Amino acid sequence: MFQTIGVCGTGNMGRAIVKGLVAAKAIAADHIYLYNIHREKAEALAQETGAVVVDTPEELARRSQGLIMAVKPNIMESALETVRETLSTKSVLISIAAGVSLEKLAFYTGPETKIVRVMPNTPAMVGEGMASVSPNINVSEAETADVVAIFSSFGKAVVTDEKLIDAVCGLSGSGPAYVYMFIEALADGAVREGMPRQMAYTFAAQTVLGAAKMVLETGRHPGALKDDVCSPGGTTIEAVKTLEESGFRAATMNAVIASAEKNKSL
C-alpha cells in the first residue's frame, strides 16, 4: 500500500474516498493530504477525519505516492498543469474524472507518467463502494494492486479494461441514484398502504440491502433468486407482472445506457 495519499478536490467523491480510507484504517489519517481551491472545504474534511490540509497543489504532489485527482472533468487539464512538474516519477496519478481518458491524462502530464483511471461511487463513504481500476502501461502490477487495495478498503474494486469505463459509469457510477429512486418508490407504495414514512424507508432500504447481499454471497443468478420469491399464483408474481407491464427492465437498462453515452461525450 502507498505510504502517503494525496487527494486533490474534496467534493462528494473526494470526501467519500477520504472517509472510506480513514474508516477502514487503510492508511494513517495524517498520511492523507488534502487540497481544495476552497480551503475551508478541505479544512472541514480534515477536522472530521484527521487528514492534513496542504497549501498548494504542488505541495500535495510532492508529498503523495498516490495522488488522487478528484476534480471535475472540465478542470482536470488546468489542475494537472499545477502538479505536473512536482509529481515524482515514482508516484502514481489516480484520476476519478469521468470522460477523461488515459491518453488525455498522459497528454496533460507526459508519456512517462504512471496513471490509473478509477471509476468509484459514493457508497465508498459507508464502506460499500464499487470501483473499476484501469492502469496505463507505465503502472506495474504491484502499483495496480496498491490502487485496488485503496479502493477495496472501503468496498470492492476490480481491474477493468478502460474500454468498459463507460459501462461502469452507467452501472455503478450512476447506479446509486437509480437505487435511491427505487427505495423511495418502494417506500411511497408502502406509505400509500398506510405505513409511516420513516418505517417505510427502513423496510425498503433493508430489503434492497438484503437482496444485494443474497446476490453477492450466494453466487446465484438474480433470476433464480427472484423465482424463489415468486410462489405460484402468489402476491410477488402479481407484483412482478405489474413491473414488467410498466417497462421496469427496459427503463433500468435505458438509464444505464443513457449514463454511459453521456460519459462518452464528456
Backbone bond lengths (Angstrom), bond angles and torsions (degrees), N, CA, C in turn:
res aa  C-N    CA-C-N  psi(-1)  N-CA   C-N-CA  omega(-1)  CA-C   N-CA-C  phi
1 M - - - 1.466 - - 1.529 109.18 -
2 F 1.339 117.11 143.96 1.458 121.47 174.82 1.529 109.51 -56.63
3 Q 1.319 115.95 144.13 1.461 120.40 178.17 1.522 112.12 -81.01
4 T 1.337 116.26 -27.71 1.465 120.72 178.18 1.523 109.17 -134.96
5 I 1.325 115.09 142.62 1.461 122.06 178.41 1.521 108.20 -126.58
6 G 1.317 115.89 133.63 1.459 120.82 173.08 1.514 109.68 -111.86
7 V 1.315 116.53 142.20 1.462 121.49 177.83 1.519 107.92 -126.48
8 C 1.317 115.28 114.09 1.457 121.97 178.39 1.524 108.28 -98.20
9 G 1.324 115.50 106.76 1.461 120.61 -175.68 1.518 110.13 108.43
10 T 1.325 116.92 121.60 1.462 120.39 -177.52 1.522 111.25 -123.63
11 G 1.336 114.62 43.88 1.457 120.33 172.11 1.520 109.63 -78.08
12 N 1.326 116.61 -157.89 1.471 120.82 -174.60 1.522 112.71 -56.65
13 M 1.344 116.91 -47.20 1.456 119.34 -175.87 1.517 111.36 -75.70
14 G 1.328 117.45 -39.55 1.458 119.97 176.16 1.523 111.24 -60.25
15 R 1.322 115.86 -42.91 1.472 120.34 177.57 1.521 110.67 -61.90
16 A 1.334 116.35 -43.91 1.462 120.24 -178.63 1.524 111.00 -60.65
17 I 1.326 116.69 -42.61 1.473 120.85 -179.24 1.525 110.42 -64.54
18 V 1.327 116.70 -48.01 1.465 120.38 -178.02 1.528 110.42 -63.33
19 K 1.322 116.45 -46.20 1.467 119.40 -179.48 1.523 110.74 -64.78
20 G 1.322 116.88 -35.94 1.457 120.32 177.60 1.509 112.24 -66.00
21 L 1.334 116.80 -44.33 1.466 121.28 178.76 1.522 111.74 -61.65
22 V 1.316 115.51 -43.76 1.467 120.13 -177.72 1.531 110.42 -68.86
23 A 1.332 116.52 -43.85 1.468 119.94 -179.25 1.524 111.37 -63.01
24 A 1.340 116.15 -36.29 1.470 120.51 -179.60 1.521 112.37 -80.92
25 K 1.338 116.88 -8.88 1.464 122.00 -177.18 1.530 111.20 55.71
26 A 1.345 114.53 36.36 1.463 120.60 -179.71 1.525 111.22 -73.03
27 I 1.315 115.90 -26.15 1.457 121.67 179.76 1.527 106.77 -153.76
28 A 1.311 117.14 147.78 1.464 120.01 179.96 1.522 109.97 -59.86
29 A 1.318 116.33 136.37 1.464 120.81 -176.62 1.524 112.00 -57.29
30 D 1.344 117.26 -36.30 1.465 118.99 -178.66 1.520 113.05 -79.55
31 H 1.343 117.05 4.76 1.460 122.27 171.03 1.526 111.28 -105.11
32 I 1.338 115.52 8.84 1.468 121.66 175.31 1.524 107.06 -107.70
33 Y 1.334 116.27 120.49 1.456 121.77 -176.05 1.523 110.19 -108.51
34 L 1.324 115.61 140.91 1.460 121.50 -174.92 1.524 111.25 -122.95
35 Y 1.329 113.87 142.53 1.470 118.79 170.58 1.520 108.26 -140.49
36 N 1.335 114.04 135.45 1.464 120.75 171.53 1.517 107.17 -142.87
37 I 1.322 116.03 139.63 1.465 119.22 179.17 1.520 110.64 -59.03
38 H 1.330 116.39 -29.29 1.464 122.18 172.14 1.530 106.85 -96.83
39 R 1.303 115.70 92.32 1.468 121.31 -169.49 1.526 112.83 -56.00
40 E 1.332 117.14 -34.22 1.458 119.36 -176.75 1.531 112.11 -61.48
41 K 1.328 117.32 -29.47 1.461 120.34 178.19 1.528 110.84 -70.32
42 A 1.322 116.40 -41.78 1.463 120.15 176.79 1.525 110.31 -65.60
43 E 1.328 116.54 -40.16 1.468 119.99 -179.35 1.526 111.59 -65.36
44 A 1.328 116.76 -36.73 1.467 119.95 178.36 1.526 110.34 -63.96
45 L 1.323 117.08 -41.47 1.468 120.83 179.17 1.525 110.31 -69.62
46 A 1.320 117.08 -37.97 1.463 120.70 178.53 1.521 110.94 -63.53
47 Q 1.319 116.41 -41.31 1.463 120.41 179.41 1.529 110.63 -64.30
48 E 1.313 115.37 -34.90 1.462 120.77 -178.60 1.524 112.30 -74.93
49 T 1.338 117.59 -32.84 1.466 120.95 -169.89 1.527 114.93 -114.70
50 G 1.314 117.53 -20.78 1.462 120.20 -174.55 1.509 113.80 91.79
51 A 1.327 117.82 2.59 1.463 121.22 176.02 1.534 109.42 -69.66
52 V 1.338 115.76 170.51 1.464 121.43 -172.44 1.535 109.79 -114.23
53 V 1.327 116.09 129.98 1.465 121.10 177.81 1.523 109.36 -87.94
54 V 1.335 116.12 135.62 1.471 120.38 174.45 1.519 109.16 -111.62
55 D 1.327 115.43 163.45 1.462 120.37 -170.82 1.524 114.35 -83.83
56 T 1.347 117.08 -29.94 1.459 119.81 -173.92 1.530 110.89 -138.82
57 P 1.333 117.36 157.10 1.463 120.01 174.05 1.525 112.15 -60.63
58 E 1.328 116.23 -34.30 1.460 120.14 179.67 1.528 111.04 -62.78
59 E 1.328 116.41 -43.14 1.464 120.27 177.45 1.523 110.65 -63.47
60 L 1.320 116.05 -39.72 1.469 120.79 178.03 1.520 110.27 -58.84
61 A 1.331 116.73 -46.62 1.460 121.30 -178.99 1.522 111.79 -63.71
62 R 1.325 116.84 -40.25 1.467 120.62 -179.40 1.523 111.73 -63.79
63 R 1.300 117.70 -34.96 1.464 121.68 -173.72 1.529 114.25 -86.10
64 S 1.326 117.46 -13.69 1.468 120.37 -165.79 1.518 113.95 -106.58
65 Q 1.331 116.22 123.65 1.463 120.22 170.70 1.526 110.38 -74.64
66 G 1.303 115.61 -36.12 1.461 121.58 173.15 1.512 107.90 -120.18
67 L 1.324 117.31 117.83 1.464 121.51 -176.43 1.533 109.03 -109.96
68 I 1.322 115.82 110.70 1.465 121.57 -178.20 1.525 108.90 -93.51
69 M 1.331 115.94 116.93 1.455 122.04 177.79 1.523 108.72 -92.61
70 A 1.345 114.70 98.44 1.472 120.51 -177.06 1.526 109.08 -105.46
71 V 1.331 114.54 56.75 1.464 120.48 -178.69 1.523 109.32 -117.34
72 K 1.323 115.29 163.76 1.464 120.92 -179.18 1.535 110.17 -66.34
73 P 1.340 116.69 148.55 1.472 119.64 -179.24 1.522 113.62 -55.42
74 N 1.349 117.24 -35.24 1.462 119.40 -174.88 1.528 113.53 -73.58
75 I 1.347 117.73 -12.99 1.466 118.75 176.78 1.530 111.80 -115.47
76 M 1.338 116.65 7.91 1.463 119.52 -178.14 1.526 111.70 -60.57
77 E 1.320 117.69 -44.15 1.468 119.83 -177.50 1.526 111.29 -58.78
78 S 1.336 116.98 -48.88 1.466 119.62 -178.38 1.523 110.96 -67.48
79 A 1.332 117.38 -35.03 1.470 120.70 178.45 1.522 110.64 -65.17
80 L 1.325 117.23 -40.74 1.465 120.66 -179.54 1.530 111.48 -69.62
81 E 1.318 117.00 -31.52 1.466 119.76 177.89 1.529 111.23 -60.08
82 T 1.339 116.22 -32.41 1.464 119.64 -177.35 1.524 112.84 -77.64
83 V 1.336 117.71 -20.85 1.476 119.87 -177.34 1.526 112.99 -109.06
84 R 1.324 116.81 -10.61 1.470 121.11 -171.66 1.525 112.73 -57.29
85 E 1.305 117.28 -44.50 1.466 120.62 -173.81 1.526 112.59 -75.49
86 T 1.323 117.78 -25.43 1.467 120.11 -176.01 1.520 112.90 -102.37
87 L 1.327 117.81 -6.01 1.462 121.13 179.18 1.527 109.20 -71.71
88 S 1.314 117.14 123.42 1.465 121.32 -178.90 1.524 110.34 -65.10
89 T 1.335 115.11 147.68 1.468 119.32 177.15 1.526 111.31 -67.06
90 K 1.339 116.48 -16.49 1.460 120.67 178.64 1.527 112.37 -91.88
91 S 1.325 116.36 -10.56 1.465 120.37 -178.73 1.527 110.85 -81.07
92 V 1.330 115.00 157.53 1.458 121.15 177.63 1.523 108.85 -112.54
93 L 1.328 115.81 125.15 1.457 122.28 176.80 1.522 108.43 -88.28
94 I 1.313 116.25 125.87 1.465 121.57 -177.73 1.522 107.95 -118.00
95 S 1.320 116.92 115.51 1.465 121.57 -179.35 1.519 110.24 -105.29
96 I 1.333 116.19 133.54 1.469 119.86 174.29 1.527 110.76 -112.48
97 A 1.332 116.58 16.42 1.459 121.06 -177.59 1.524 110.97 -78.13
98 A 1.305 116.39 126.04 1.466 120.86 176.59 1.521 109.64 -66.86
99 G 1.323 115.80 139.46 1.448 120.82 171.96 1.518 116.70 81.04
100 V 1.333 118.56 -1.87 1.468 120.78 179.44 1.521 107.67 -105.40
101 S 1.333 115.92 108.38 1.463 121.73 -171.58 1.522 112.35 -73.74
102 L 1.326 115.39 164.61 1.464 120.91 172.88 1.523 110.87 -57.49
103 E 1.311 115.91 -39.24 1.464 120.07 179.90 1.527 111.32 -62.18
104 K 1.346 116.52 -44.46 1.469 120.00 178.62 1.528 111.12 -65.49
105 L 1.311 116.00 -42.35 1.462 120.17 -179.75 1.531 110.86 -60.97
106 A 1.332 116.12 -40.75 1.460 120.48 177.97 1.527 111.22 -67.87
107 F 1.313 116.78 -34.89 1.463 120.86 177.42 1.528 110.50 -62.42
108 Y 1.338 116.31 -39.84 1.460 121.07 -179.41 1.531 112.68 -73.28
109 T 1.334 117.70 -29.08 1.468 120.31 -170.61 1.521 114.34 -114.78
110 G 1.323 118.14 -17.84 1.454 121.58 -178.75 1.517 111.75 117.60
111 P 1.333 117.23 148.76 1.470 121.58 -172.79 1.523 114.42 -68.81
112 E 1.316 117.80 -16.87 1.465 120.31 -178.14 1.523 113.05 -92.98
113 T 1.316 117.08 -5.41 1.460 120.68 -175.63 1.526 111.53 -66.27
114 K 1.307 115.67 137.01 1.464 121.15 174.35 1.526 107.91 -83.06
115 I 1.331 115.48 117.50 1.468 120.02 -172.81 1.524 109.97 -130.27
116 V 1.321 115.09 138.22 1.463 121.23 173.38 1.524 107.99 -129.89
117 R 1.318 115.82 127.30 1.466 120.35 171.58 1.524 108.53 -91.28
118 V 1.314 115.45 130.99 1.461 121.10 178.09 1.517 108.50 -126.51
119 M 1.331 115.95 135.54 1.456 120.69 173.20 1.525 107.61 -114.87
120 P 1.357 116.53 95.48 1.463 120.15 -179.76 1.527 110.66 -94.39
121 N 1.315 116.89 -175.27 1.463 119.99 170.98 1.520 110.78 -142.39
122 T 1.322 116.46 165.53 1.463 121.27 -169.90 1.524 115.31 -67.99
123 P 1.330 122.66 -21.69 1.471 118.95 174.30 1.526 114.20 -60.75
124 A 1.336 117.21 -4.65 1.467 120.12 170.08 1.521 110.50 -53.56
125 M 1.335 116.46 -30.49 1.456 121.13 -176.83 1.531 112.67 -63.16
126 V 1.330 116.70 -24.47 1.466 120.28 179.78 1.529 110.84 -114.59
127 G 1.331 116.16 20.07 1.458 120.36 174.85 1.508 115.40 79.41
128 E 1.341 116.70 16.22 1.462 120.31 -177.39 1.525 111.56 -131.04
129 G 1.340 115.98 39.92 1.456 119.57 179.28 1.521 112.56 -75.20
130 M 1.322 115.40 164.62 1.465 122.90 173.66 1.514 107.03 -133.64
131 A 1.336 116.39 127.60 1.463 120.00 -175.40 1.515 111.14 -138.71
132 S 1.330 115.48 142.09 1.465 121.19 168.06 1.522 107.73 -97.04
133 V 1.335 116.21 148.37 1.469 122.51 -177.47 1.524 108.30 -129.24
134 S 1.348 116.25 118.01 1.467 120.90 -176.64 1.521 109.87 -127.91
135 P 1.345 117.95 102.68 1.465 121.17 -178.42 1.528 112.25 -87.62
136 N 1.346 116.31 156.57 1.461 118.56 170.19 1.533 109.40 -89.13
137 I 1.325 116.67 -179.53 1.468 120.16 -170.96 1.525 112.65 -71.27
138 N 1.336 117.91 -13.55 1.464 120.58 -179.45 1.526 112.77 -82.07
139 V 1.308 116.86 -13.17 1.470 121.62 -175.41 1.522 109.30 -89.21
140 S 1.315 116.12 128.64 1.459 120.23 179.77 1.524 111.06 -76.12
141 E 1.331 115.60 165.71 1.469 119.78 176.90 1.520 110.72 -61.41
142 A 1.319 116.97 -38.15 1.468 120.61 179.84 1.525 110.81 -65.63
143 E 1.321 116.65 -40.59 1.473 120.10 178.68 1.517 111.20 -68.48
144 T 1.333 115.83 -38.70 1.464 119.02 175.30 1.523 110.35 -61.12
145 A 1.318 115.89 -42.04 1.466 120.52 178.27 1.524 111.01 -62.03
146 D 1.335 117.24 -35.20 1.461 120.54 177.36 1.527 110.81 -64.40
147 V 1.329 116.18 -42.09 1.470 119.30 179.36 1.524 110.41 -66.23
148 V 1.330 116.34 -42.73 1.467 119.99 176.17 1.528 109.99 -58.78
149 A 1.331 116.58 -41.21 1.471 120.81 -179.91 1.519 111.35 -63.08
150 I 1.335 116.55 -39.44 1.468 119.90 178.60 1.520 110.06 -58.77
151 F 1.326 116.11 -52.34 1.463 119.56 -173.73 1.533 112.33 -79.48
152 S 1.332 117.16 -20.24 1.459 120.45 173.72 1.520 112.03 -76.93
153 S 1.324 116.74 -19.00 1.463 119.89 -178.32 1.523 111.69 -67.92
154 F 1.322 116.87 -17.44 1.472 119.16 176.67 1.533 110.22 -132.78
155 G 1.334 114.81 42.48 1.463 120.32 177.28 1.513 111.32 148.45
156 K 1.318 116.39 -135.53 1.460 122.22 178.29 1.517 108.95 -126.20
157 A 1.338 115.89 147.89 1.464 121.70 177.23 1.521 108.28 -142.47
158 V 1.319 115.80 139.24 1.458 121.67 -176.33 1.518 108.96 -133.02
159 V 1.341 117.46 132.97 1.463 121.30 174.18 1.523 108.15 -69.09
160 T 1.331 115.20 127.25 1.462 121.70 -170.19 1.521 109.92 -136.05
161 D 1.311 117.13 138.61 1.459 120.93 174.12 1.525 108.99 -60.00
162 E 1.335 116.25 137.40 1.464 119.92 -176.39 1.527 112.38 -57.16
163 K 1.320 118.39 -29.50 1.460 120.31 -177.62 1.530 112.20 -64.27
164 L 1.336 117.60 -14.94 1.470 120.93 179.68 1.525 112.66 -93.86
165 I 1.329 117.95 0.83 1.466 119.52 -174.00 1.525 112.31 -64.68
166 D 1.332 118.37 -33.93 1.461 119.21 177.76 1.533 110.36 -62.00
167 A 1.318 116.24 -41.75 1.468 120.14 177.27 1.521 110.60 -65.18
168 V 1.335 116.21 -40.83 1.472 120.37 178.04 1.526 110.05 -60.75
169 C 1.319 116.78 -43.40 1.463 121.13 179.13 1.527 110.50 -59.10
170 G 1.328 116.23 -46.24 1.458 120.25 -178.78 1.510 113.21 -67.54
171 L 1.335 116.51 -31.17 1.462 121.08 -176.36 1.534 111.92 -89.29
172 S 1.325 117.17 -74.02 1.467 119.14 -173.87 1.524 113.13 -88.31
173 G 1.337 117.40 -28.86 1.463 119.17 179.88 1.516 111.92 -65.21
174 S 1.330 115.99 -51.57 1.463 121.47 179.65 1.523 112.27 -91.24
175 G 1.331 116.71 -17.38 1.457 122.02 -171.88 1.513 116.78 -53.47
176 P 1.349 119.55 -38.48 1.464 117.68 178.55 1.525 113.22 -53.77
177 A 1.327 117.77 -36.27 1.466 119.70 179.07 1.524 111.33 -62.56
178 Y 1.338 116.78 -40.14 1.464 118.87 178.82 1.528 110.19 -64.55
179 V 1.330 115.82 -40.61 1.469 120.00 -178.16 1.524 110.45 -66.86
180 Y 1.340 117.39 -39.48 1.463 119.62 177.51 1.526 110.43 -62.02
181 M 1.320 116.05 -39.84 1.470 119.43 177.02 1.529 110.82 -63.87
182 F 1.332 116.53 -39.50 1.463 120.99 179.14 1.528 110.35 -64.70
183 I 1.349 116.40 -44.08 1.461 120.21 178.53 1.524 110.26 -61.33
184 E 1.320 116.17 -43.18 1.462 120.15 179.40 1.530 110.71 -62.18
185 A 1.349 115.78 -42.06 1.455 119.88 -179.85 1.532 111.47 -66.89
186 L 1.340 116.66 -41.26 1.465 120.03 175.48 1.527 110.45 -57.34
187 A 1.326 115.67 -46.88 1.458 120.05 -179.42 1.520 111.65 -63.93
188 D 1.336 116.74 -39.97 1.471 119.88 178.34 1.529 111.10 -58.66
189 G 1.341 115.46 -40.73 1.461 118.82 178.61 1.516 111.74 -62.63
190 A 1.338 116.45 -40.98 1.461 120.21 179.38 1.523 111.44 -68.76
191 V 1.344 116.61 -37.72 1.465 120.26 176.32 1.529 109.95 -62.23
192 R 1.326 115.58 -39.95 1.482 119.87 176.71 1.524 111.26 -58.57
193 E 1.338 115.64 -30.69 1.463 120.37 179.72 1.529 112.94 -91.61
194 G 1.350 116.35 7.84 1.455 119.96 172.01 1.512 116.72 105.73
195 M 1.337 119.33 0.27 1.461 120.96 -178.77 1.530 110.29 -79.91
196 P 1.337 118.78 138.57 1.470 120.67 175.26 1.529 111.36 -59.02
197 R 1.326 116.09 146.52 1.464 122.36 -171.68 1.526 112.79 -57.17
198 Q 1.328 118.80 -52.32 1.463 120.02 -176.73 1.522 111.68 -64.82
199 M 1.316 117.04 -37.25 1.456 120.42 175.85 1.528 109.96 -62.56
200 A 1.322 116.62 -40.12 1.462 121.02 -179.79 1.524 111.05 -63.27
201 Y 1.340 117.30 -40.99 1.459 119.99 177.94 1.529 111.35 -63.01
202 T 1.333 116.50 -40.42 1.465 119.93 179.36 1.520 110.64 -64.02
203 F 1.323 117.46 -47.42 1.467 121.14 179.46 1.525 110.41 -61.26
204 A 1.332 116.89 -43.93 1.463 120.72 -176.99 1.528 111.38 -66.81
205 A 1.329 116.74 -47.61 1.463 120.23 -176.96 1.526 111.60 -65.61
206 Q 1.341 116.98 -41.90 1.457 119.48 179.44 1.525 110.96 -67.29
207 T 1.305 117.58 -33.58 1.471 121.32 177.61 1.520 110.61 -64.18
208 V 1.332 116.76 -43.97 1.460 120.74 178.55 1.527 110.28 -66.01
209 L 1.327 116.87 -43.67 1.460 121.12 178.66 1.529 110.87 -59.79
210 G 1.319 116.49 -47.08 1.461 120.55 -178.68 1.518 112.31 -64.66
211 A 1.328 116.72 -41.29 1.462 120.42 179.82 1.526 111.09 -64.75
212 A 1.339 116.67 -41.11 1.467 120.63 178.09 1.530 110.56 -63.36
213 K 1.311 115.80 -41.46 1.464 119.94 179.84 1.523 110.81 -64.66
214 M 1.320 117.85 -36.23 1.468 121.52 176.54 1.530 110.52 -60.63
215 V 1.328 117.44 -43.14 1.467 120.91 179.37 1.524 110.44 -62.74
216 L 1.337 116.55 -46.66 1.460 120.77 -175.99 1.527 112.69 -70.55
217 E 1.311 117.22 -40.28 1.462 119.72 -171.70 1.527 113.90 -89.29
218 T 1.329 117.66 -27.55 1.465 117.95 178.88 1.519 112.40 -87.86
219 G 1.343 117.38 -25.69 1.453 120.82 -176.96 1.520 113.21 73.11
220 R 1.304 117.14 6.59 1.459 120.03 -178.96 1.533 110.50 -82.92
221 H 1.321 115.69 156.13 1.459 121.33 178.69 1.528 109.32 -63.81
222 P 1.346 117.67 137.24 1.465 119.25 178.96 1.526 113.19 -55.19
223 G 1.345 116.14 -34.28 1.461 118.89 178.72 1.520 112.49 -64.35
224 A 1.331 116.08 -37.19 1.469 119.66 178.57 1.519 110.82 -68.01
225 L 1.323 116.41 -39.46 1.466 119.79 177.26 1.525 110.66 -65.11
226 K 1.329 115.90 -38.65 1.467 120.04 176.02 1.513 110.51 -61.20
227 D 1.336 116.38 -43.66 1.474 120.18 -179.72 1.524 111.63 -60.64
228 D 1.325 117.50 -33.42 1.471 120.86 179.47 1.523 112.17 -61.70
229 V 1.330 115.92 -29.74 1.468 119.98 -177.20 1.526 111.61 -87.08
230 C 1.332 116.05 -19.40 1.476 120.89 -173.85 1.527 111.59 -92.54
231 S 1.319 116.72 89.49 1.465 120.94 175.53 1.517 109.63 -71.83
232 P 1.347 117.98 146.30 1.470 121.12 178.74 1.533 111.82 -56.08
233 G 1.308 115.12 125.59 1.462 120.39 178.14 1.506 114.25 69.52
234 G 1.363 117.64 15.23 1.461 120.67 -173.48 1.518 114.45 -94.01
235 T 1.337 113.79 -173.57 1.467 120.61 -176.88 1.528 112.20 -69.54
236 T 1.342 117.89 -37.53 1.472 120.36 -173.71 1.519 111.55 -70.59
237 I 1.337 117.00 -42.61 1.466 118.43 -179.86 1.523 110.66 -66.15
238 E 1.321 116.62 -29.59 1.468 120.07 175.38 1.530 109.84 -66.01
239 A 1.335 116.22 -41.66 1.466 120.59 178.06 1.531 111.46 -67.18
240 V 1.339 116.61 -40.52 1.464 120.97 178.26 1.528 110.34 -61.48
241 K 1.317 117.16 -41.61 1.471 121.58 177.04 1.531 110.11 -57.88
242 T 1.325 116.81 -43.09 1.463 120.74 179.88 1.523 111.31 -63.93
243 L 1.328 116.74 -42.10 1.461 120.12 177.59 1.523 111.38 -62.31
244 E 1.324 116.71 -43.03 1.465 120.65 179.28 1.522 110.92 -63.06
245 E 1.314 116.96 -42.10 1.472 120.78 179.50 1.529 111.55 -64.88
246 S 1.334 116.14 -27.03 1.469 120.54 -178.43 1.529 112.83 -90.19
247 G 1.338 116.78 3.46 1.463 119.92 177.18 1.518 113.94 75.24
248 F 1.347 116.44 31.93 1.462 121.26 -176.35 1.527 112.03 -57.94
249 R 1.323 117.47 -49.87 1.465 120.40 -178.02 1.526 111.83 -64.56
250 A 1.326 116.38 -46.00 1.463 120.19 -178.36 1.527 110.98 -62.97
251 A 1.341 116.61 -40.94 1.463 120.13 179.85 1.531 110.50 -63.22
252 T 1.323 116.30 -40.50 1.461 120.28 179.70 1.521 110.88 -67.35
253 M 1.334 116.73 -45.73 1.459 120.23 177.76 1.529 110.83 -59.89
254 N 1.331 116.81 -42.70 1.457 120.53 -178.61 1.526 111.94 -65.46
255 A 1.339 116.95 -32.41 1.465 120.37 176.83 1.524 110.49 -64.22
256 V 1.332 116.68 -45.63 1.470 121.00 179.13 1.529 109.75 -61.89
257 I 1.316 116.75 -45.33 1.468 121.18 -178.91 1.524 110.96 -64.14
258 A 1.332 117.35 -41.91 1.469 120.90 -179.67 1.521 111.24 -62.32
259 S 1.330 116.85 -43.02 1.465 120.31 178.17 1.523 110.74 -64.67
260 A 1.331 116.65 -42.99 1.468 120.69 179.22 1.527 111.31 -61.47
261 E 1.325 116.15 -43.65 1.467 120.19 -179.38 1.531 111.20 -65.82
262 K 1.330 116.06 -37.54 1.464 119.65 177.10 1.524 109.91 -64.07
263 N 1.326 116.95 -39.98 1.466 120.61 179.80 1.522 111.17 -63.03
264 K 1.329 117.14 -35.66 1.464 121.20 177.82 1.531 111.65 -63.18
265 S 1.336 115.59 -31.34 1.460 119.30 -174.34 1.524 113.96 -87.89
266 L 1.341 117.22 -6.67 1.465 120.06 -177.87 1.532 111.40 -71.26
